[in-house]
Amino acid sequence: MNEHGTLTPAEMRANYMRGVINGAVFTLGEAISNPGLVLSLLVRQLGGSLTLVSLIPVIQSTGYLLPQLLVGGYVQSLPYKLPIYRTFAALRIVAQLAVVCACFFATDIAPSYALAAILVCYALFNFGGGVTTLSFQDIVAKIVPPAHRGRFFGTRQLYGGLLAFAIAGPFVRWLLSDESPLAFPHNFALISFVSLVCYATGMLFFARVREPAAQLVVPRQGIGAALRAAPDILRGNARYRTFIIVRLCLLIGRLAEPFAIIYVTEELHLGKSIAGVLIAVSAVAAASSNLVWGRLGDSRGMVWLLRFTGTLAIFPPLMLFAAPWIVPIGAYALIAWLLIASLIGGISADGVGIASMTFLLEVSPPEQRPLYMGLANTLLGIGAVIPVAGGILVSSAGYAATFLIAALWSGIAIGISESLRAQPHPTEVP
């Protein structure tokens, strides 16, 4: 850092590289213990109900999103956010280690106790992720110029997708197949341990970035003040408000995701090792599309990217709805159909993620960025509870109705997104 407290070109390049490595390795860890595939199978194999399976994405989303309003007002008062990132990264490592232990000893204790321990530790892991994400996003806003952020997030996910395709898919397929050298639950314990190594490595790289001090620091704001400010923020910023509504609808549109692997294995009668194949396909979809999404987002705008990739989210649940009509054609045709659905789902999810993260950085005032991001993510966390209705829907109305309702909500999101307007990138570097 030079005498003016700004980063040198060499430090900026090093920060960029550490951020990319962080994203790539962390993405690999997430792919290996994929909540919608691997964790859903684990919960189901430990005797968890469909309603409990539906809690997995709720735990993930609320764990990440709800804590952010609680700490957003505090984080924005700090000139440096990296110490908070490091503290809660350590908490996440400990929580994931506890998940490994719970999986390893799952057959030595009552399955219900193991299941409870896994879900509680998973919730702690995601709670820590909510705080690290808030500090991470603010640090990225300071070290990556606005016009390069789409490319930055796209590059992270590109390499993460390639790693997931090359490693996560074959690894999970091997451990969950009949040829696995480890029986249940030790196969899941090894999956969780390898994820832990990836998580720890990724967080260590980002913990070593050089962070410049914030140019403008506002006074600390408690949770009460943040809650009182929320209505004014939502009323006063139409683009911010519409973005949150669109994202809430897209979250509801994902209510069928945790049941996809259960549907495939229990209703369509494919083996559990199909999870590894789906992970690989989703990963290669992300790898092949992420850099494209980043560049298109930078050139055509994040509103366009959010709308286009959100539209793609309509198709996977519709394809799952139509899957029974593919069964008579043969097993290979069915697998190909499901792989295409997974491919589209991976492309859509990563595009929406890049667009959402970058758009939120654009629409939030720099001096209040943690508060704005914390409020948005908290509201999204509340909305993320809604997909728990998916378990009730599956039990009462069946899979077909659940898939159709999911597609409908994604369509509603795209309709609302038409009122969003693009905004040119600011020229200044934060």
TIDOZA-699011 format. One record per residue (C-alpha): residue number from 1; residue in three letters; chain; x, y, z. Coordinates in Angstrom, 2 decimals. Layout:
! TIDOZA-699011
NUM; ALA; A; X; Y; Z
...
! end
This chain:
! TIDOZA-699011
1; MET; A; 0.00; 0.00; 0.00
2; ASN; A; 1.37; 3.42; -0.88
3; GLU; A; 1.58; 6.49; 1.34
4; HIS; A; -1.98; 7.49; 0.44
5; GLY; A; -3.38; 4.22; 1.79
6; THR; A; -4.35; 2.90; -1.63
7; LEU; A; -3.35; -0.42; -3.15
8; THR; A; -0.42; -0.67; -5.53
9; PRO; A; -0.99; -2.40; -8.92
10; ALA; A; 0.93; -5.44; -7.66
11; GLU; A; -1.27; -5.66; -4.55
12; MET; A; -4.41; -5.32; -6.66
13; ARG; A; -3.29; -8.20; -8.89
14; ALA; A; -2.43; -10.32; -5.85
15; ASN; A; -5.80; -9.55; -4.25
16; TYR; A; -7.59; -10.46; -7.48
17; MET; A; -5.75; -13.78; -7.64
18; ARG; A; -6.46; -14.60; -3.99
19; GLY; A; -10.12; -13.78; -4.50
20; VAL; A; -10.32; -16.04; -7.55
21; ILE; A; -8.59; -18.93; -5.74
22; ASN; A; -10.90; -18.42; -2.76
23; GLY; A; -13.97; -18.69; -4.98
24; ALA; A; -12.71; -21.63; -7.03
25; VAL; A; -11.69; -23.83; -4.09
26; PHE; A; -14.75; -22.90; -2.03
27; THR; A; -17.00; -23.72; -4.99
28; LEU; A; -15.35; -27.14; -5.18
29; GLY; A; -16.12; -27.73; -1.50
30; GLU; A; -19.74; -26.72; -1.97
31; ALA; A; -20.07; -29.02; -4.98
32; ILE; A; -18.67; -32.02; -3.10
33; SER; A; -21.19; -31.71; -0.25
34; ASN; A; -23.93; -30.27; -2.48
35; PRO; A; -26.92; -29.44; -0.22
36; GLY; A; -29.51; -30.21; -2.87
37; LEU; A; -28.00; -33.57; -3.77
38; VAL; A; -25.54; -35.07; -1.29
39; LEU; A; -26.93; -33.55; 1.91
40; SER; A; -30.50; -34.36; 0.89
41; LEU; A; -29.52; -38.00; 0.37
42; LEU; A; -27.73; -38.07; 3.74
43; VAL; A; -30.74; -36.67; 5.60
44; ARG; A; -33.04; -39.10; 3.84
45; GLN; A; -30.78; -42.08; 4.55
46; LEU; A; -30.69; -41.14; 8.24
47; GLY; A; -34.48; -41.36; 8.30
48; GLY; A; -35.34; -37.71; 7.70
49; SER; A; -38.79; -36.90; 6.31
50; LEU; A; -39.47; -34.92; 3.14
51; THR; A; -40.33; -31.92; 5.31
52; LEU; A; -36.91; -32.20; 6.95
53; VAL; A; -35.30; -32.41; 3.53
54; SER; A; -37.13; -29.19; 2.62
55; LEU; A; -35.46; -27.48; 5.59
56; ILE; A; -31.99; -27.86; 4.04
57; PRO; A; -32.25; -24.90; 1.63
58; VAL; A; -34.05; -22.93; 4.34
59; ILE; A; -31.19; -23.50; 6.77
60; GLN; A; -28.71; -22.58; 4.08
61; SER; A; -30.47; -19.40; 2.97
62; THR; A; -31.59; -18.11; 6.36
63; GLY; A; -28.23; -18.95; 7.90
64; TYR; A; -26.49; -16.86; 5.26
65; LEU; A; -28.99; -14.04; 5.00
66; LEU; A; -30.76; -13.37; 8.30
67; PRO; A; -27.67; -12.49; 10.42
68; GLN; A; -26.64; -9.77; 8.03
69; LEU; A; -29.08; -7.12; 9.25
70; LEU; A; -27.93; -7.86; 12.80
71; VAL; A; -24.31; -7.04; 12.01
72; GLY; A; -24.64; -4.76; 8.96
73; GLY; A; -24.87; -1.56; 11.02
74; TYR; A; -21.79; -2.60; 13.02
75; VAL; A; -19.73; -3.71; 10.02
76; GLN; A; -20.30; -0.42; 8.17
77; SER; A; -18.68; 1.45; 11.07
78; LEU; A; -15.39; -0.43; 10.67
79; PRO; A; -12.63; 0.90; 8.41
80; TYR; A; -11.40; -2.70; 7.94
81; LYS; A; -13.70; -5.69; 7.51
82; LEU; A; -11.07; -8.42; 7.21
83; PRO; A; -10.82; -9.15; 10.98
84; ILE; A; -14.53; -10.06; 11.08
85; TYR; A; -14.09; -12.27; 8.04
86; ARG; A; -11.23; -14.15; 9.70
87; THR; A; -13.09; -14.66; 12.98
88; PHE; A; -16.22; -16.12; 11.43
89; ALA; A; -14.24; -18.14; 8.90
90; ALA; A; -12.71; -19.94; 11.90
91; LEU; A; -16.22; -20.58; 13.26
92; ARG; A; -17.24; -22.11; 9.94
93; ILE; A; -14.25; -24.44; 9.92
94; VAL; A; -15.09; -25.69; 13.41
95; ALA; A; -18.75; -26.21; 12.45
96; GLN; A; -17.83; -28.22; 9.34
97; LEU; A; -15.41; -30.33; 11.40
98; ALA; A; -18.32; -31.14; 13.72
99; VAL; A; -20.38; -32.23; 10.69
100; VAL; A; -17.57; -34.62; 9.73
101; CYS; A; -17.57; -36.13; 13.23
102; ALA; A; -21.38; -36.44; 13.30
103; CYS; A; -21.33; -38.26; 9.95
104; PHE; A; -18.51; -40.59; 11.02
105; PHE; A; -20.28; -41.66; 14.25
106; ALA; A; -23.82; -41.62; 12.81
107; THR; A; -24.27; -45.39; 13.21
108; ASP; A; -22.73; -45.46; 16.69
109; ILE; A; -25.45; -43.21; 18.11
110; ALA; A; -29.16; -42.90; 17.48
111; PRO; A; -29.70; -41.72; 13.88
112; SER; A; -31.99; -38.94; 15.12
113; TYR; A; -29.16; -37.53; 17.28
114; ALA; A; -26.71; -37.68; 14.39
115; LEU; A; -29.26; -36.01; 12.12
116; ALA; A; -29.90; -33.25; 14.66
117; ALA; A; -26.16; -32.65; 15.15
118; ILE; A; -25.55; -32.46; 11.39
119; LEU; A; -28.34; -29.95; 10.82
120; VAL; A; -27.38; -27.78; 13.83
121; CYS; A; -23.74; -27.67; 12.73
122; TYR; A; -24.83; -26.98; 9.17
123; ALA; A; -26.88; -24.05; 10.49
124; LEU; A; -23.85; -22.70; 12.39
125; PHE; A; -21.71; -23.06; 9.28
126; ASN; A; -24.18; -21.00; 7.29
127; PHE; A; -24.65; -18.44; 10.07
128; GLY; A; -20.91; -17.84; 9.98
129; GLY; A; -21.21; -17.62; 6.21
130; GLY; A; -23.73; -14.82; 6.54
131; VAL; A; -21.25; -12.67; 8.44
132; THR; A; -18.25; -13.55; 6.27
133; THR; A; -20.28; -12.86; 3.12
134; LEU; A; -21.18; -9.38; 4.33
135; SER; A; -17.56; -8.49; 5.03
136; PHE; A; -16.40; -10.30; 1.88
137; GLN; A; -18.72; -8.29; -0.36
138; ASP; A; -17.62; -4.98; 1.13
139; ILE; A; -13.95; -5.91; 0.75
140; VAL; A; -14.53; -6.93; -2.89
141; ALA; A; -16.23; -3.59; -3.52
142; LYS; A; -13.04; -1.89; -2.31
143; ILE; A; -10.48; -4.01; -4.15
144; VAL; A; -12.24; -4.74; -7.49
145; PRO; A; -13.31; -1.83; -9.75
146; PRO; A; -17.04; -1.84; -10.65
147; ALA; A; -16.45; -2.51; -14.35
148; HIS; A; -14.47; -5.67; -13.52
149; ARG; A; -16.69; -7.20; -10.85
150; GLY; A; -18.78; -9.31; -13.19
151; ARG; A; -15.61; -10.77; -14.68
152; PHE; A; -14.16; -11.30; -11.18
153; PHE; A; -17.15; -13.31; -9.97
154; GLY; A; -17.40; -15.13; -13.29
155; THR; A; -13.73; -16.15; -13.20
156; ARG; A; -14.07; -17.46; -9.64
157; GLN; A; -17.01; -19.61; -10.61
158; LEU; A; -15.45; -20.66; -13.90
159; TYR; A; -12.47; -22.29; -12.22
160; GLY; A; -14.66; -23.57; -9.41
161; GLY; A; -16.94; -25.20; -11.95
162; LEU; A; -14.02; -26.83; -13.75
163; LEU; A; -12.69; -28.21; -10.47
164; ALA; A; -16.15; -29.44; -9.50
165; PHE; A; -16.57; -31.16; -12.87
166; ALA; A; -13.16; -32.81; -12.74
167; ILE; A; -13.16; -33.74; -9.05
168; ALA; A; -16.50; -33.39; -7.25
169; GLY; A; -18.73; -35.28; -9.68
170; PRO; A; -16.53; -38.39; -10.12
171; PHE; A; -15.59; -38.38; -6.42
172; VAL; A; -19.19; -38.28; -5.16
173; ARG; A; -20.36; -40.78; -7.78
174; TRP; A; -17.61; -43.20; -6.72
175; LEU; A; -18.32; -42.90; -2.98
176; LEU; A; -22.10; -43.27; -3.36
177; SER; A; -21.94; -46.16; -5.85
178; ASP; A; -22.06; -49.89; -5.08
179; GLU; A; -18.30; -50.02; -5.75
180; SER; A; -17.51; -47.55; -2.95
181; PRO; A; -14.78; -48.73; -0.55
182; LEU; A; -16.65; -47.09; 2.33
183; ALA; A; -20.09; -48.06; 3.59
184; PHE; A; -22.69; -45.65; 4.89
185; PRO; A; -22.17; -43.34; 6.80
186; HIS; A; -18.37; -43.28; 6.43
187; ASN; A; -18.69; -42.43; 2.73
188; PHE; A; -20.59; -39.27; 3.71
189; ALA; A; -18.02; -38.53; 6.42
190; LEU; A; -15.22; -38.57; 3.83
191; ILE; A; -17.26; -36.33; 1.53
192; SER; A; -17.71; -33.86; 4.40
193; PHE; A; -14.01; -33.99; 5.29
194; VAL; A; -12.84; -33.25; 1.75
195; SER; A; -15.30; -30.34; 1.69
196; LEU; A; -13.78; -29.11; 4.94
197; VAL; A; -10.30; -29.09; 3.39
198; CYS; A; -11.61; -27.07; 0.43
199; TYR; A; -13.46; -24.60; 2.64
200; ALA; A; -10.47; -24.02; 4.91
201; THR; A; -8.12; -23.55; 1.95
202; GLY; A; -10.42; -21.08; 0.23
203; MET; A; -11.03; -19.00; 3.34
204; LEU; A; -7.31; -18.94; 4.14
205; PHE; A; -6.53; -17.41; 0.75
206; PHE; A; -9.09; -14.64; 1.13
207; ALA; A; -7.99; -13.98; 4.72
208; ARG; A; -4.62; -12.93; 3.26
209; VAL; A; -5.86; -10.16; 0.94
210; ARG; A; -4.63; -6.61; 1.47
211; GLU; A; -7.59; -4.45; 2.40
212; PRO; A; -7.50; -0.65; 2.10
213; ALA; A; -9.32; 1.40; 4.73
214; ALA; A; -12.84; 2.53; 3.86
215; GLN; A; -12.87; 6.00; 2.34
216; LEU; A; -15.96; 6.95; 4.32
217; VAL; A; -16.93; 5.36; 7.65
218; VAL; A; -20.35; 6.05; 9.12
219; PRO; A; -21.20; 5.72; 12.82
220; ARG; A; -22.10; 2.32; 14.21
221; GLN; A; -25.80; 1.54; 13.84
222; GLY; A; -27.53; -0.89; 16.15
223; ILE; A; -30.17; -3.41; 15.13
224; GLY; A; -32.96; -1.12; 16.33
225; ALA; A; -31.76; 1.78; 14.20
226; ALA; A; -31.26; -0.56; 11.24
227; LEU; A; -34.82; -1.84; 11.54
228; ARG; A; -36.16; 1.71; 11.79
229; ALA; A; -34.18; 2.71; 8.69
230; ALA; A; -35.41; -0.27; 6.66
231; PRO; A; -38.81; 1.20; 5.58
232; ASP; A; -37.20; 4.44; 4.40
233; ILE; A; -34.53; 2.54; 2.45
234; LEU; A; -37.16; 0.40; 0.73
235; ARG; A; -39.43; 3.37; -0.04
236; GLY; A; -36.63; 5.60; -1.25
237; ASN; A; -34.85; 3.23; -3.64
238; ALA; A; -37.20; 1.71; -6.21
239; ARG; A; -34.51; -0.33; -8.02
240; TYR; A; -33.32; -1.79; -4.73
241; ARG; A; -36.90; -2.64; -3.70
242; THR; A; -37.79; -4.25; -7.04
243; PHE; A; -34.57; -6.27; -7.03
244; ILE; A; -35.47; -7.74; -3.63
245; ILE; A; -38.97; -8.69; -4.82
246; VAL; A; -37.54; -10.38; -7.93
247; ARG; A; -35.03; -12.34; -5.86
248; LEU; A; -37.73; -13.39; -3.38
249; CYS; A; -39.83; -14.80; -6.23
250; LEU; A; -36.81; -16.63; -7.66
251; LEU; A; -36.12; -18.13; -4.23
252; ILE; A; -39.67; -19.42; -4.03
253; GLY; A; -39.17; -20.80; -7.52
254; ARG; A; -36.44; -23.03; -6.14
255; LEU; A; -38.75; -24.81; -3.67
256; ALA; A; -38.56; -28.04; -5.68
257; GLU; A; -34.75; -28.27; -5.74
258; PRO; A; -34.17; -30.32; -2.55
259; PHE; A; -36.65; -32.95; -3.75
260; ALA; A; -35.19; -33.43; -7.19
261; ILE; A; -32.66; -36.07; -6.12
262; ILE; A; -35.28; -37.77; -3.89
263; TYR; A; -37.70; -37.83; -6.82
264; VAL; A; -35.06; -39.22; -9.16
265; THR; A; -33.96; -42.00; -6.79
266; GLU; A; -37.29; -42.94; -5.17
267; GLU; A; -39.86; -42.25; -7.91
268; LEU; A; -37.84; -42.69; -11.11
269; HIS; A; -35.77; -45.50; -9.52
270; LEU; A; -32.28; -44.39; -10.51
271; GLY; A; -29.32; -45.24; -8.24
272; LYS; A; -27.93; -42.80; -5.66
273; SER; A; -24.70; -42.50; -7.63
274; ILE; A; -26.65; -40.39; -10.15
275; ALA; A; -26.02; -37.54; -7.67
276; GLY; A; -22.36; -37.50; -8.71
277; VAL; A; -23.29; -37.34; -12.39
278; LEU; A; -25.69; -34.45; -11.76
279; ILE; A; -23.02; -32.61; -9.77
280; ALA; A; -20.56; -33.00; -12.64
281; VAL; A; -23.04; -31.77; -15.22
282; SER; A; -24.12; -28.81; -13.09
283; ALA; A; -20.45; -27.97; -12.53
284; VAL; A; -19.52; -28.07; -16.20
285; ALA; A; -22.55; -25.89; -16.92
286; ALA; A; -21.28; -23.36; -14.41
287; ALA; A; -17.73; -23.59; -15.72
288; SER; A; -18.77; -23.08; -19.33
289; SER; A; -21.13; -20.21; -18.60
290; ASN; A; -19.67; -18.23; -15.70
291; LEU; A; -17.02; -16.30; -17.56
292; VAL; A; -19.54; -15.61; -20.32
293; TRP; A; -22.06; -14.37; -17.76
294; GLY; A; -19.45; -12.14; -16.14
295; ARG; A; -18.46; -10.55; -19.43
296; LEU; A; -22.06; -10.20; -20.63
297; GLY; A; -23.03; -8.69; -17.30
298; ASP; A; -20.22; -6.16; -17.55
299; SER; A; -21.13; -5.25; -21.15
300; ARG; A; -24.95; -5.58; -21.25
301; GLY; A; -25.72; -4.88; -17.61
302; MET; A; -26.63; -6.97; -14.59
303; VAL; A; -30.35; -6.30; -15.07
304; TRP; A; -30.24; -8.05; -18.44
305; LEU; A; -28.23; -10.93; -16.96
306; LEU; A; -30.61; -11.34; -14.01
307; ARG; A; -33.62; -11.38; -16.33
308; PHE; A; -32.12; -13.80; -18.86
309; THR; A; -30.70; -16.35; -16.41
310; GLY; A; -33.80; -16.06; -14.23
311; THR; A; -35.87; -17.06; -17.27
312; LEU; A; -33.77; -20.22; -17.60
313; ALA; A; -34.81; -21.19; -14.04
314; ILE; A; -38.31; -21.93; -15.33
315; PHE; A; -37.17; -24.95; -17.36
316; PRO; A; -35.64; -27.46; -14.86
317; PRO; A; -38.83; -27.95; -12.79
318; LEU; A; -40.87; -28.23; -15.99
319; MET; A; -38.49; -30.91; -17.26
320; LEU; A; -38.79; -32.81; -13.98
321; PHE; A; -42.58; -32.56; -14.34
322; ALA; A; -42.30; -34.10; -17.82
323; ALA; A; -39.80; -36.82; -16.80
324; PRO; A; -42.41; -39.62; -16.40
325; TRP; A; -43.21; -39.29; -20.12
326; ILE; A; -39.53; -39.96; -20.89
327; VAL; A; -39.37; -43.17; -18.79
328; PRO; A; -40.98; -45.43; -21.46
329; ILE; A; -38.32; -44.37; -24.00
330; GLY; A; -35.61; -45.95; -21.88
331; ALA; A; -33.14; -45.37; -19.05
332; TYR; A; -30.55; -43.62; -21.21
333; ALA; A; -33.12; -41.19; -22.55
334; LEU; A; -34.29; -40.45; -19.00
335; ILE; A; -30.75; -39.86; -17.77
336; ALA; A; -30.03; -37.58; -20.73
337; TRP; A; -33.25; -35.63; -20.01
338; LEU; A; -32.28; -35.17; -16.35
339; LEU; A; -28.73; -34.17; -17.28
340; ILE; A; -30.07; -31.46; -19.60
341; ALA; A; -32.31; -30.20; -16.78
342; SER; A; -29.30; -30.15; -14.45
343; LEU; A; -27.24; -28.37; -17.10
344; ILE; A; -29.83; -25.63; -17.48
345; GLY; A; -30.21; -25.37; -13.71
346; GLY; A; -26.47; -24.91; -13.22
347; ILE; A; -26.27; -22.26; -15.92
348; SER; A; -29.23; -20.40; -14.45
349; ALA; A; -28.17; -20.54; -10.80
350; ASP; A; -24.68; -19.24; -11.44
351; GLY; A; -25.88; -16.49; -13.76
352; VAL; A; -28.45; -15.31; -11.22
353; GLY; A; -25.78; -15.42; -8.51
354; ILE; A; -23.33; -13.28; -10.48
355; ALA; A; -26.03; -10.79; -11.48
356; SER; A; -27.47; -10.52; -7.98
357; MET; A; -24.21; -10.02; -6.13
358; THR; A; -22.93; -7.44; -8.61
359; PHE; A; -26.25; -5.59; -8.94
360; LEU; A; -26.53; -5.28; -5.16
361; LEU; A; -23.06; -3.72; -5.01
362; GLU; A; -24.11; -1.23; -7.70
363; VAL; A; -27.39; -0.18; -6.14
364; SER; A; -26.10; 0.25; -2.56
365; PRO; A; -24.59; 3.63; -1.52
366; PRO; A; -20.87; 3.03; -0.78
367; GLU; A; -20.97; 4.57; 2.72
368; GLN; A; -23.98; 2.41; 3.70
369; ARG; A; -23.16; -0.67; 1.66
370; PRO; A; -23.09; -3.16; 4.59
371; LEU; A; -26.45; -1.86; 5.87
372; TYR; A; -28.12; -2.02; 2.45
373; MET; A; -26.68; -5.45; 1.74
374; GLY; A; -27.56; -6.66; 5.21
375; LEU; A; -31.15; -5.51; 4.84
376; ALA; A; -31.49; -7.08; 1.39
377; ASN; A; -30.02; -10.37; 2.48
378; THR; A; -32.09; -10.45; 5.67
379; LEU; A; -35.29; -9.95; 3.69
380; LEU; A; -34.17; -12.67; 1.30
381; GLY; A; -33.46; -14.85; 4.32
382; ILE; A; -37.02; -14.39; 5.53
383; GLY; A; -38.31; -15.23; 2.07
384; ALA; A; -36.09; -18.30; 1.98
385; VAL; A; -38.27; -19.87; 4.68
386; ILE; A; -41.15; -20.08; 2.19
387; PRO; A; -39.73; -23.07; 0.25
388; VAL; A; -40.23; -25.24; 3.34
389; ALA; A; -43.78; -25.41; 1.99
390; GLY; A; -42.28; -27.61; -0.70
391; GLY; A; -42.19; -30.54; 1.69
392; ILE; A; -45.85; -30.03; 2.52
393; LEU; A; -46.68; -29.65; -1.17
394; VAL; A; -44.91; -32.87; -2.11
395; SER; A; -46.63; -34.77; 0.71
396; SER; A; -50.10; -33.40; -0.02
397; ALA; A; -50.20; -32.58; -3.74
398; GLY; A; -47.34; -34.67; -5.12
399; TYR; A; -44.17; -33.95; -7.02
400; ALA; A; -45.87; -32.84; -10.25
401; ALA; A; -47.77; -29.99; -8.61
402; THR; A; -44.66; -28.90; -6.74
403; PHE; A; -42.64; -28.71; -9.95
404; LEU; A; -45.34; -26.66; -11.71
405; ILE; A; -45.65; -24.20; -8.82
406; ALA; A; -41.88; -23.74; -8.75
407; ALA; A; -41.82; -22.92; -12.47
408; LEU; A; -44.73; -20.49; -12.03
409; TRP; A; -42.90; -18.46; -9.36
410; SER; A; -39.80; -18.17; -11.53
411; GLY; A; -42.05; -16.85; -14.30
412; ILE; A; -43.56; -14.30; -11.91
413; ALA; A; -40.05; -13.13; -11.01
414; ILE; A; -39.22; -12.49; -14.66
415; GLY; A; -42.43; -10.55; -15.16
416; ILE; A; -41.62; -8.27; -12.21
417; SER; A; -38.03; -7.83; -13.40
418; GLU; A; -39.31; -5.99; -16.47
419; SER; A; -39.71; -2.91; -14.29
420; LEU; A; -36.01; -2.89; -13.39
421; ARG; A; -33.89; -0.44; -15.30
422; ALA; A; -30.19; -0.75; -16.06
423; GLN; A; -27.78; 1.75; -14.61
424; PRO; A; -24.40; 2.64; -16.15
425; HIS; A; -21.33; 1.60; -14.20
426; PRO; A; -19.77; 4.40; -12.17
427; THR; A; -16.34; 5.34; -13.40
428; GLU; A; -14.68; 5.80; -10.06
429; VAL; A; -12.86; 2.99; -8.27
430; PRO; A; -14.23; 2.44; -4.77
! end
